[in-house]
Amino acid sequence: MPSGGQKPLSVWAQVAYYTGLGFILPAGAIAGYILGWLLDGGLHTAPWLSLVGAFLGVAGAIVEILHVLTRAEKQQDGSGDDSSRGPGAS
């Protein structure tokens, strides 16, 4: 996957990297829900801000997953630059 002078990642390192992507979606949903829940407590709007926060967290997580996968694909094709983060970037 890495391009340029970077050494290739082992199979297990790639497995670990892509397994970590599975935690982005639930983490985004939970973080959005918790922020909405805290705002609901202060503004007395329960449960609306909790639901909106959860949906925004899911949307943000999907966008982040797409960004990570796009960077990894560019690195795999050899067109990624050295400043991008992803598998093999330091």
Buried (B, 14 or more C-beta within 10 A) or exposed (E): BBBEEBEEBEEEEBEEBEEEBEEBBEEBBBBBBBBBBEBBEEEEEEEEBBBBBBBBBBEBBEEBBEEBEEBBEBBBEEEBEEEEEBBBBE
